């Protein structure tokens, strides 16, 4: 579907073929956040975070906010107050060493301009048929950032209605 395939192509990582059952078990991911060269954080306001948020954000499936990659992004976005101006001041890189990023996560990472760690792999597999489970705040942010409706994100990326 549209957003899934375009985002998947934008996420540059080695593509591997996965087999059924790869969705089992917990999996961790690290999001490395670094202030972009020359980035100037937006002026302080009650709703805008001006502290330097650079660092490593550890995501895990066991936090139940979706796959590990998305959990890590959720934590950073939340720390940034879901502000595009703040989030856009950082370069983001994902490292999920145990497993390739599934097609849904890869699409989201690609659409958000997140780069892959040097040995990161991706797959067109979905890692299971269960509901994707991204946090509602994350879906809301994604829709705003991509200028799309939340329904379209759910249908085309998460695939609930496919
Ligand atoms: Zn995934």
Backbone and ligand atoms as CSV (ligand in chain L), in Angstrom:
chain,resi,resn,atom,element,x,y,z
A,1,UNK,N,N,0.856,-1.193,0.000
A,1,UNK,CA,C,0.000,0.000,0.000
A,1,UNK,C,C,0.889,1.239,0.000
A,2,UNK,N,N,0.376,2.344,-0.446
A,2,UNK,CA,C,1.143,3.562,-0.681
A,2,UNK,C,C,2.202,3.955,0.329
A,3,UNK,N,N,1.778,4.361,1.510
A,3,UNK,CA,C,2.745,4.882,2.484
A,3,UNK,C,C,3.739,3.810,2.915
A,4,UNK,N,N,3.274,2.569,3.002
A,4,UNK,CA,C,4.168,1.506,3.468
A,4,UNK,C,C,5.290,1.271,2.457
A,5,UNK,N,N,4.927,1.183,1.179
A,5,UNK,CA,C,5.984,0.891,0.209
A,5,UNK,C,C,6.902,2.087,-0.023
A,6,UNK,N,N,6.353,3.298,-0.005
A,6,UNK,CA,C,7.253,4.440,-0.222
A,6,UNK,C,C,8.188,4.623,0.972
A,7,UNK,N,N,7.672,4.457,2.188
A,7,UNK,CA,C,8.509,4.598,3.372
A,7,UNK,C,C,9.568,3.513,3.450
A,8,UNK,N,N,9.186,2.292,3.096
A,8,UNK,CA,C,10.123,1.167,3.144
A,8,UNK,C,C,11.327,1.441,2.237
A,9,UNK,N,N,11.052,1.997,1.058
A,9,UNK,CA,C,12.144,2.307,0.117
A,9,UNK,C,C,13.052,3.400,0.660
A,10,UNK,N,N,12.482,4.333,1.402
A,10,UNK,CA,C,13.270,5.449,1.938
A,10,UNK,C,C,14.191,5.026,3.084
A,11,UNK,N,N,13.883,3.895,3.725
A,11,UNK,CA,C,14.708,3.426,4.839
A,11,UNK,C,C,15.844,2.577,4.249
A,12,UNK,N,N,17.045,3.135,4.240
A,12,UNK,CA,C,18.169,2.494,3.568
A,12,UNK,C,C,18.872,1.519,4.509
A,13,UNK,N,N,18.646,0.219,4.272
A,13,UNK,CA,C,19.271,-0.835,5.070
A,13,UNK,C,C,19.308,-2.090,4.206
A,14,UNK,N,N,20.162,-3.037,4.573
A,14,UNK,CA,C,20.249,-4.269,3.794
A,14,UNK,C,C,18.944,-5.054,3.937
A,15,UNK,N,N,18.393,-5.495,2.805
A,15,UNK,CA,C,17.136,-6.243,2.866
A,15,UNK,C,C,17.409,-7.731,3.015
A,16,UNK,N,N,16.737,-8.363,3.974
A,16,UNK,CA,C,16.873,-9.811,4.162
A,16,UNK,C,C,15.497,-10.455,4.142
A,17,UNK,N,N,15.499,-11.765,3.857
A,17,UNK,CA,C,14.239,-12.507,3.842
A,17,UNK,C,C,14.068,-13.169,5.207
A,18,UNK,N,N,12.897,-13.013,5.808
A,18,UNK,CA,C,12.654,-13.614,7.119
A,18,UNK,C,C,11.604,-14.708,6.997
A,19,UNK,N,N,11.594,-15.586,7.990
A,19,UNK,CA,C,10.622,-16.670,7.973
A,19,UNK,C,C,9.588,-16.463,9.078
A,20,UNK,N,N,8.504,-17.184,9.012
A,20,UNK,CA,C,7.438,-17.069,10.006
A,20,UNK,C,C,8.000,-17.347,11.401
A,21,UNK,N,N,7.470,-16.660,12.393
A,21,UNK,CA,C,7.911,-16.896,13.767
A,21,UNK,C,C,8.907,-15.873,14.251
A,22,UNK,N,N,9.380,-15.002,13.357
A,22,UNK,CA,C,10.341,-13.984,13.775
A,22,UNK,C,C,9.720,-12.948,14.711
A,23,UNK,N,N,8.402,-12.946,14.822
A,23,UNK,CA,C,7.748,-11.972,15.677
A,23,UNK,C,C,7.735,-12.368,17.137
A,24,UNK,N,N,8.185,-13.581,17.431
A,24,UNK,CA,C,8.143,-14.049,18.826
A,24,UNK,C,C,9.255,-13.436,19.666
A,25,UNK,N,N,8.975,-13.295,20.948
A,25,UNK,CA,C,9.991,-12.833,21.881
A,25,UNK,C,C,10.141,-11.329,21.909
A,26,UNK,N,N,10.843,-10.837,22.924
A,26,UNK,CA,C,11.051,-9.399,23.013
A,26,UNK,C,C,12.308,-9.029,22.240
A,27,UNK,N,N,12.381,-7.785,21.878
A,27,UNK,CA,C,13.496,-7.335,21.068
A,27,UNK,C,C,13.791,-5.895,21.450
A,28,UNK,N,N,15.082,-5.537,21.475
A,28,UNK,CA,C,15.467,-4.186,21.859
A,28,UNK,C,C,16.009,-3.396,20.684
A,29,UNK,N,N,15.899,-2.089,20.782
A,29,UNK,CA,C,16.436,-1.205,19.749
A,29,UNK,C,C,17.000,0.035,20.428
A,30,UNK,N,N,18.032,0.602,19.833
A,30,UNK,CA,C,18.605,1.833,20.365
A,30,UNK,C,C,18.487,2.938,19.322
A,31,UNK,N,N,17.911,4.047,19.743
A,31,UNK,CA,C,17.814,5.215,18.876
A,31,UNK,C,C,18.875,6.208,19.336
A,32,UNK,N,N,19.802,6.528,18.419
A,32,UNK,CA,C,20.827,7.513,18.761
A,32,UNK,C,C,20.386,8.874,18.246
A,33,UNK,N,N,20.313,9.829,19.149
A,33,UNK,CA,C,19.814,11.168,18.850
A,33,UNK,C,C,20.982,12.142,18.994
A,34,UNK,N,N,21.238,12.911,17.955
A,34,UNK,CA,C,22.354,13.861,18.003
A,34,UNK,C,C,21.911,15.197,17.421
A,35,UNK,N,N,22.258,16.266,18.117
A,35,UNK,CA,C,21.908,17.598,17.636
A,35,UNK,C,C,22.561,17.801,16.268
A,36,UNK,N,N,21.768,18.201,15.304
A,36,UNK,CA,C,22.242,18.411,13.942
A,36,UNK,C,C,23.304,19.523,13.930
A,37,UNK,N,N,24.281,19.409,13.050
A,37,UNK,CA,C,25.297,20.457,12.934
A,37,UNK,C,C,24.620,21.788,12.636
A,38,UNK,N,N,24.933,22.768,13.419
A,38,UNK,CA,C,24.390,24.101,13.170
A,38,UNK,C,C,22.947,24.287,13.596
A,39,UNK,N,N,22.355,23.254,14.195
A,39,UNK,CA,C,20.953,23.363,14.600
A,39,UNK,C,C,20.812,24.362,15.739
A,40,UNK,N,N,19.765,25.154,15.652
A,40,UNK,CA,C,19.481,26.102,16.725
A,40,UNK,C,C,18.129,25.693,17.311
A,41,UNK,N,N,18.126,25.363,18.579
A,41,UNK,CA,C,16.873,24.941,19.196
A,41,UNK,C,C,15.908,26.123,19.257
A,42,UNK,N,N,14.613,25.842,19.123
A,42,UNK,CA,C,13.630,26.935,19.124
A,42,UNK,C,C,13.637,27.688,20.454
A,43,UNK,N,N,13.168,28.943,20.434
A,43,UNK,CA,C,13.140,29.728,21.673
A,43,UNK,C,C,12.303,29.033,22.745
A,44,UNK,N,N,12.688,29.232,23.979
A,44,UNK,CA,C,11.973,28.606,25.088
A,44,UNK,C,C,10.533,29.109,25.170
A,45,UNK,N,N,9.645,28.202,25.476
A,45,UNK,CA,C,8.262,28.561,25.764
A,45,UNK,C,C,7.758,27.465,26.686
A,46,UNK,N,N,6.611,27.706,27.332
A,46,UNK,CA,C,6.158,26.680,28.284
A,46,UNK,C,C,6.012,25.298,27.647
A,47,UNK,N,N,5.729,25.263,26.339
A,47,UNK,CA,C,5.475,23.965,25.719
A,47,UNK,C,C,6.685,23.424,24.952
A,48,UNK,N,N,7.745,24.203,24.840
A,48,UNK,CA,C,8.882,23.762,24.042
A,48,UNK,C,C,10.089,23.427,24.919
A,49,UNK,N,N,10.653,22.251,24.646
A,49,UNK,CA,C,11.813,21.778,25.394
A,49,UNK,C,C,13.069,22.365,24.778
A,50,UNK,N,N,13.912,23.001,25.585
A,50,UNK,CA,C,15.112,23.587,25.004
A,50,UNK,C,C,16.381,22.891,25.466
A,51,UNK,N,N,16.247,21.922,26.368
A,51,UNK,CA,C,17.424,21.164,26.802
A,51,UNK,C,C,17.932,20.329,25.634
A,52,UNK,N,N,19.224,20.035,25.628
A,52,UNK,CA,C,19.785,19.174,24.587
A,52,UNK,C,C,19.347,17.732,24.866
A,53,UNK,N,N,18.613,17.164,23.935
A,53,UNK,CA,C,18.063,15.814,24.127
A,53,UNK,C,C,18.932,14.727,23.505
A,54,UNK,N,N,20.148,15.107,23.092
A,54,UNK,CA,C,21.047,14.125,22.477
A,54,UNK,C,C,21.287,12.957,23.429
A,55,UNK,N,N,21.438,11.773,22.853
A,55,UNK,CA,C,21.712,10.603,23.680
A,55,UNK,C,C,21.130,9.353,23.068
A,56,UNK,N,N,21.144,8.280,23.834
A,56,UNK,CA,C,20.631,7.001,23.354
A,56,UNK,C,C,19.301,6.696,24.033
A,57,UNK,N,N,18.319,6.328,23.248
A,57,UNK,CA,C,16.993,5.980,23.760
A,57,UNK,C,C,16.770,4.491,23.493
A,58,UNK,N,N,16.555,3.739,24.569
A,58,UNK,CA,C,16.393,2.294,24.422
A,58,UNK,C,C,14.923,1.923,24.343
A,59,UNK,N,N,14.571,1.305,23.246
A,59,UNK,CA,C,13.192,0.853,23.083
A,59,UNK,C,C,13.110,-0.643,23.276
A,60,UNK,N,N,11.964,-1.097,23.762
A,60,UNK,CA,C,11.785,-2.531,23.939
A,60,UNK,C,C,10.323,-2.895,23.717
A,61,UNK,N,N,10.119,-4.038,23.099
A,61,UNK,CA,C,8.740,-4.476,22.845
A,61,UNK,C,C,7.981,-4.677,24.150
A,62,UNK,N,N,8.698,-4.973,25.223
A,62,UNK,CA,C,7.988,-5.259,26.478
A,62,UNK,C,C,7.322,-4.017,27.086
A,63,UNK,N,N,7.654,-2.822,26.593
A,63,UNK,CA,C,6.988,-1.607,27.078
A,63,UNK,C,C,5.573,-1.453,26.514
A,64,UNK,N,N,5.229,-2.349,25.574
A,64,UNK,CA,C,3.881,-2.395,24.986
A,64,UNK,C,C,3.468,-1.087,24.305
A,65,UNK,N,N,4.426,-0.447,23.654
A,65,UNK,CA,C,4.097,0.730,22.854
A,65,UNK,C,C,4.412,0.443,21.396
A,66,UNK,N,N,4.353,-0.823,21.035
A,66,UNK,CA,C,4.669,-1.205,19.667
A,66,UNK,C,C,6.038,-1.846,19.619
A,67,UNK,N,N,6.547,-2.031,18.406
A,67,UNK,CA,C,7.857,-2.656,18.243
A,67,UNK,C,C,8.943,-1.775,18.879
A,68,UNK,N,N,10.095,-2.384,19.163
A,68,UNK,CA,C,11.173,-1.712,19.897
A,68,UNK,C,C,11.593,-0.387,19.243
A,69,UNK,N,N,11.674,-0.377,17.916
A,69,UNK,CA,C,12.089,0.829,17.195
A,69,UNK,C,C,11.110,1.972,17.478
A,70,UNK,N,N,9.834,1.635,17.450
A,70,UNK,CA,C,8.786,2.644,17.627
A,70,UNK,C,C,8.742,3.098,19.085
A,71,UNK,N,N,8.991,2.172,20.008
A,71,UNK,CA,C,9.039,2.539,21.428
A,71,UNK,C,C,10.169,3.544,21.671
A,72,UNK,N,N,11.314,3.335,21.045
A,72,UNK,CA,C,12.445,4.259,21.207
A,72,UNK,C,C,12.090,5.634,20.638
A,73,UNK,N,N,11.475,5.652,19.464
A,73,UNK,CA,C,11.051,6.930,18.866
A,73,UNK,C,C,10.020,7.620,19.756
A,74,UNK,N,N,9.083,6.826,20.270
A,74,UNK,CA,C,8.048,7.373,21.160
A,74,UNK,C,C,8.702,8.111,22.335
A,75,UNK,N,N,9.700,7.489,22.942
A,75,UNK,CA,C,10.354,8.098,24.109
A,75,UNK,C,C,11.034,9.420,23.763
A,76,UNK,N,N,11.718,9.449,22.609
A,76,UNK,CA,C,12.378,10.691,22.199
A,76,UNK,C,C,11.346,11.773,21.859
A,77,UNK,N,N,10.329,11.409,21.088
A,77,UNK,CA,C,9.311,12.393,20.687
A,77,UNK,C,C,8.605,12.964,21.909
A,78,UNK,N,N,8.327,12.102,22.875
A,78,UNK,CA,C,7.646,12.549,24.085
A,78,UNK,C,C,8.551,13.528,24.852
A,79,UNK,N,N,9.845,13.177,24.938
A,79,UNK,CA,C,10.802,14.063,25.627
A,79,UNK,C,C,10.865,15.419,24.923
A,80,UNK,N,N,10.676,15.408,23.599
A,80,UNK,CA,C,10.727,16.641,22.808
A,80,UNK,C,C,9.390,17.373,22.807
A,81,UNK,N,N,8.441,16.877,23.586
A,81,UNK,CA,C,7.132,17.531,23.658
A,81,UNK,C,C,6.344,17.421,22.355
A,82,UNK,N,N,6.675,16.420,21.519
A,82,UNK,CA,C,6.005,16.196,20.224
A,82,UNK,C,C,6.123,17.442,19.339
A,83,UNK,N,N,7.165,18.237,19.538
A,83,UNK,CA,C,7.346,19.475,18.775
A,83,UNK,C,C,8.179,19.220,17.525
A,84,UNK,N,N,7.620,19.546,16.364
A,84,UNK,CA,C,8.354,19.370,15.105
A,84,UNK,C,C,9.635,20.192,15.091
A,85,UNK,N,N,9.572,21.406,15.643
A,85,UNK,CA,C,10.752,22.278,15.638
A,85,UNK,C,C,11.876,21.654,16.450
A,86,UNK,N,N,11.535,21.066,17.591
A,86,UNK,CA,C,12.556,20.434,18.419
A,86,UNK,C,C,13.051,19.148,17.751
A,87,UNK,N,N,12.129,18.296,17.355
A,87,UNK,CA,C,12.493,17.006,16.760
A,87,UNK,C,C,13.347,17.204,15.505
A,88,UNK,N,N,12.991,18.223,14.710
A,88,UNK,CA,C,13.716,18.486,13.468
A,88,UNK,C,C,15.127,19.003,13.666
A,89,UNK,N,N,15.493,19.319,14.904
A,89,UNK,CA,C,16.849,19.802,15.178
A,89,UNK,C,C,17.842,18.660,15.379
A,90,UNK,N,N,17.350,17.435,15.318
A,90,UNK,CA,C,18.213,16.281,15.613
A,90,UNK,C,C,18.316,15.307,14.446
A,91,UNK,N,N,19.487,14.662,14.365
A,91,UNK,CA,C,19.670,13.531,13.460
A,91,UNK,C,C,19.360,12.275,14.257
A,92,UNK,N,N,18.652,11.347,13.624
A,92,UNK,CA,C,18.240,10.126,14.318
A,92,UNK,C,C,18.777,8.899,13.595
A,93,UNK,N,N,19.284,7.943,14.386
A,93,UNK,CA,C,19.774,6.688,13.796
A,93,UNK,C,C,19.272,5.523,14.643
A,94,UNK,N,N,18.753,4.502,13.981
A,94,UNK,CA,C,18.204,3.353,14.706
A,94,UNK,C,C,19.133,2.137,14.578
A,95,UNK,N,N,19.250,1.411,15.678
A,95,UNK,CA,C,20.058,0.191,15.678
A,95,UNK,C,C,19.260,-0.888,16.396
A,96,UNK,N,N,18.881,-1.899,15.645
A,96,UNK,CA,C,18.098,-3.005,16.191
A,96,UNK,C,C,18.875,-4.267,15.822
A,97,UNK,N,N,19.899,-4.612,16.624
A,97,UNK,CA,C,20.843,-5.645,16.198
A,97,UNK,C,C,20.291,-7.069,16.151
A,98,UNK,N,N,19.316,-7.383,16.975
A,98,UNK,CA,C,18.857,-8.774,17.057
A,98,UNK,C,C,18.017,-9.204,15.858
A,99,UNK,N,N,17.264,-8.290,15.318
A,99,UNK,CA,C,16.326,-8.644,14.241
A,99,UNK,C,C,16.312,-7.554,13.180
A,100,UNK,N,N,15.959,-7.919,11.947
A,100,UNK,CA,C,15.762,-6.858,10.953
A,100,UNK,C,C,14.514,-6.051,11.314
A,101,UNK,N,N,14.463,-4.798,10.886
A,101,UNK,CA,C,13.257,-4.001,11.102
A,101,UNK,C,C,12.161,-4.537,10.185
A,102,UNK,N,N,10.972,-4.723,10.726
A,102,UNK,CA,C,9.859,-5.235,9.921
A,102,UNK,C,C,9.415,-4.174,8.911
A,103,UNK,N,N,8.578,-4.575,7.992
A,103,UNK,CA,C,8.170,-3.667,6.916
A,103,UNK,C,C,7.437,-2.433,7.449
A,104,UNK,N,N,6.645,-2.606,8.516
A,104,UNK,CA,C,5.903,-1.462,9.047
A,104,UNK,C,C,6.855,-0.461,9.714
A,105,UNK,N,N,7.736,-0.980,10.574
A,105,UNK,CA,C,8.696,-0.080,11.235
A,105,UNK,C,C,9.595,0.586,10.197
A,106,UNK,N,N,10.070,-0.196,9.229
A,106,UNK,CA,C,10.952,0.363,8.200
A,106,UNK,C,C,10.265,1.510,7.475
A,107,UNK,N,N,8.985,1.343,7.172
A,107,UNK,CA,C,8.232,2.389,6.464
A,107,UNK,C,C,8.160,3.653,7.317
A,108,UNK,N,N,7.872,3.479,8.603
A,108,UNK,CA,C,7.775,4.637,9.506
A,108,UNK,C,C,9.132,5.320,9.632
A,109,UNK,N,N,10.185,4.522,9.807
A,109,UNK,CA,C,11.534,5.074,9.945
A,109,UNK,C,C,11.916,5.837,8.683
A,110,UNK,N,N,11.594,5.269,7.533
A,110,UNK,CA,C,11.906,5.918,6.257
A,110,UNK,C,C,11.153,7.231,6.094
A,111,UNK,N,N,9.866,7.216,6.409
A,111,UNK,CA,C,9.043,8.417,6.252
A,111,UNK,C,C,9.471,9.521,7.217
A,112,UNK,N,N,10.013,9.141,8.365
A,112,UNK,CA,C,10.454,10.130,9.347
A,112,UNK,C,C,11.909,10.546,9.134
A,113,UNK,N,N,12.571,9.977,8.136
A,113,UNK,CA,C,13.952,10.362,7.857
A,113,UNK,C,C,14.958,9.830,8.858
A,114,UNK,N,N,14.626,8.719,9.520
A,114,UNK,CA,C,15.559,8.108,10.467
A,114,UNK,C,C,16.543,7.247,9.672
A,115,UNK,N,N,17.832,7.375,9.971
A,115,UNK,CA,C,18.788,6.554,9.239
A,115,UNK,C,C,19.054,5.255,9.991
A,116,UNK,N,N,19.629,4.290,9.273
A,116,UNK,CA,C,19.896,2.977,9.848
A,116,UNK,C,C,21.349,2.877,10.278
A,117,UNK,N,N,21.609,2.195,11.389
A,117,UNK,CA,C,22.976,1.930,11.830
A,117,UNK,C,C,23.665,1.088,10.753
A,118,UNK,N,N,25.011,1.117,10.697
A,118,UNK,CA,C,25.739,0.456,9.616
A,118,UNK,C,C,25.324,-0.997,9.321
A,119,UNK,N,N,25.062,-1.798,10.331
A,119,UNK,CA,C,24.716,-3.204,10.058
A,119,UNK,C,C,23.221,-3.502,10.144
A,120,UNK,N,N,22.427,-2.463,10.154
A,120,UNK,CA,C,20.977,-2.663,10.286
A,120,UNK,C,C,20.406,-3.341,9.051
A,121,UNK,N,N,19.478,-4.273,9.270
A,121,UNK,CA,C,18.814,-4.955,8.169
A,121,UNK,C,C,17.316,-4.641,8.206
A,122,UNK,N,N,16.654,-4.883,7.092
A,122,UNK,CA,C,15.203,-4.687,7.037
A,122,UNK,C,C,14.581,-5.832,6.260
A,123,UNK,N,N,13.284,-6.019,6.457
A,123,UNK,CA,C,12.605,-7.115,5.775
A,123,UNK,C,C,11.205,-6.686,5.363
A,124,UNK,N,N,10.704,-7.297,4.307
A,124,UNK,CA,C,9.326,-7.001,3.892
A,124,UNK,C,C,8.333,-7.795,4.737
A,125,UNK,N,N,8.823,-8.622,5.668
A,125,UNK,CA,C,7.939,-9.359,6.579
A,125,UNK,C,C,7.355,-8.429,7.620
A,126,UNK,N,N,6.193,-8.838,8.178
A,126,UNK,CA,C,5.524,-7.981,9.162
A,126,UNK,C,C,5.795,-8.415,10.598
A,127,UNK,N,N,6.504,-9.525,10.817
A,127,UNK,CA,C,6.787,-10.033,12.168
A,127,UNK,C,C,5.498,-10.328,12.929
A,128,UNK,N,N,4.628,-11.040,12.296
A,128,UNK,CA,C,3.423,-11.462,13.007
A,128,UNK,C,C,2.173,-10.776,12.496
A,129,UNK,N,N,1.049,-11.426,12.749
A,129,UNK,CA,C,-0.225,-10.941,12.220
A,129,UNK,C,C,-1.004,-10.140,13.243
A,130,UNK,N,N,-0.467,-10.005,14.440
A,130,UNK,CA,C,-1.208,-9.294,15.483
A,130,UNK,C,C,-1.291,-7.813,15.162
A,131,UNK,N,N,-2.186,-7.113,15.856
A,131,UNK,CA,C,-2.326,-5.671,15.688
A,131,UNK,C,C,-0.961,-5.024,15.938
A,132,UNK,N,N,-0.679,-3.952,15.208
A,132,UNK,CA,C,0.652,-3.367,15.257
A,132,UNK,C,C,0.956,-2.741,16.610
A,133,UNK,N,N,-0.029,-2.087,17.219
A,133,UNK,CA,C,0.137,-1.661,18.603
A,133,UNK,C,C,0.940,-0.408,18.882
A,134,UNK,N,N,1.116,0.480,17.898
A,134,UNK,CA,C,1.806,1.739,18.195
A,134,UNK,C,C,0.931,2.576,19.140
A,135,UNK,N,N,1.557,3.367,19.999
A,135,UNK,CA,C,0.827,4.202,20.956
A,135,UNK,C,C,-0.025,5.237,20.205
A,136,UNK,N,N,-1.259,5.510,20.660
A,136,UNK,CA,C,-2.118,6.487,19.964
A,136,UNK,C,C,-1.453,7.856,19.777
A,137,UNK,N,N,-0.667,8.305,20.762
A,137,UNK,CA,C,0.022,9.596,20.616
A,137,UNK,C,C,1.026,9.552,19.466
A,138,UNK,N,N,1.633,8.383,19.279
A,138,UNK,CA,C,2.605,8.227,18.199
A,138,UNK,C,C,1.898,8.317,16.849
A,139,UNK,N,N,0.769,7.636,16.750
A,139,UNK,CA,C,0.002,7.656,15.500
A,139,UNK,C,C,-0.472,9.072,15.185
A,140,UNK,N,N,-0.894,9.778,16.217
A,140,UNK,CA,C,-1.358,11.152,16.040
A,140,UNK,C,C,-0.211,12.031,15.513
A,141,UNK,N,N,0.970,11.863,16.103
A,141,UNK,CA,C,2.128,12.639,15.665
A,141,UNK,C,C,2.487,12.319,14.216
A,142,UNK,N,N,2.506,11.024,13.915
A,142,UNK,CA,C,2.864,10.582,12.563
A,142,UNK,C,C,1.926,11.208,11.523
A,143,UNK,N,N,0.652,11.216,11.836
A,143,UNK,CA,C,-0.343,11.784,10.918
A,143,UNK,C,C,-0.075,13.278,10.711
A,144,UNK,N,N,0.208,13.979,11.794
A,144,UNK,CA,C,0.455,15.419,11.690
A,144,UNK,C,C,1.730,15.682,10.885
A,145,UNK,N,N,2.769,14.944,11.210
A,145,UNK,CA,C,4.069,15.134,10.569
A,145,UNK,C,C,4.012,14.851,9.065
A,146,UNK,N,N,3.220,13.842,8.681
A,146,UNK,CA,C,3.149,13.450,7.273
A,146,UNK,C,C,1.996,14.115,6.520
A,147,UNK,N,N,1.249,14.976,7.216
A,147,UNK,CA,C,0.075,15.619,6.625
A,147,UNK,C,C,-0.898,14.588,6.074
A,148,UNK,N,N,-1.122,13.541,6.850
A,148,UNK,CA,C,-2.064,12.494,6.440
A,148,UNK,C,C,-3.090,12.287,7.553
A,149,UNK,N,N,-4.176,11.620,7.215
A,149,UNK,CA,C,-5.169,11.295,8.234
A,149,UNK,C,C,-4.716,10.052,9.013
A,150,UNK,N,N,-5.092,9.988,10.304
A,150,UNK,CA,C,-4.712,8.824,11.102
A,150,UNK,C,C,-5.232,7.524,10.490
A,151,UNK,N,N,-6.411,7.602,9.892
A,151,UNK,CA,C,-6.988,6.415,9.252
A,151,UNK,C,C,-6.069,5.891,8.156
A,152,UNK,N,N,-5.494,6.822,7.395
A,152,UNK,CA,C,-4.625,6.412,6.292
A,152,UNK,C,C,-3.346,5.763,6.836
A,153,UNK,N,N,-2.830,6.286,7.953
A,153,UNK,CA,C,-1.653,5.694,8.590
A,153,UNK,C,C,-1.989,4.258,9.008
A,154,UNK,N,N,-3.171,4.088,9.635
A,154,UNK,CA,C,-3.560,2.758,10.119
A,154,UNK,C,C,-3.739,1.780,8.970
A,155,UNK,N,N,-4.390,2.241,7.919
A,155,UNK,CA,C,-4.686,1.341,6.807
A,155,UNK,C,C,-3.426,1.050,5.986
A,156,UNK,N,N,-2.698,2.096,5.620
A,156,UNK,CA,C,-1.596,1.902,4.677
A,156,UNK,C,C,-0.291,1.446,5.327
A,157,UNK,N,N,-0.037,1.840,6.572
A,157,UNK,CA,C,1.223,1.429,7.203
A,157,UNK,C,C,0.991,0.255,8.149
A,158,UNK,N,N,0.050,0.426,9.092
A,158,UNK,CA,C,-0.172,-0.638,10.074
A,158,UNK,C,C,-0.874,-1.839,9.430
A,159,UNK,N,N,-1.745,-1.537,8.475
A,159,UNK,CA,C,-2.389,-2.621,7.756
A,159,UNK,C,C,-3.540,-3.290,8.468
A,160,UNK,N,N,-4.185,-2.559,9.386
A,160,UNK,CA,C,-5.300,-3.161,10.109
A,160,UNK,C,C,-6.460,-3.540,9.202
A,161,UNK,N,N,-6.613,-2.774,8.141
A,161,UNK,CA,C,-7.774,-3.015,7.292
A,161,UNK,C,C,-7.393,-3.701,5.982
A,162,UNK,N,N,-6.150,-4.179,5.893
A,162,UNK,CA,C,-5.715,-4.801,4.640
A,162,UNK,C,C,-6.262,-6.221,4.511
L,1,ZN,ZN,ZN,8.567,-3.623,13.486
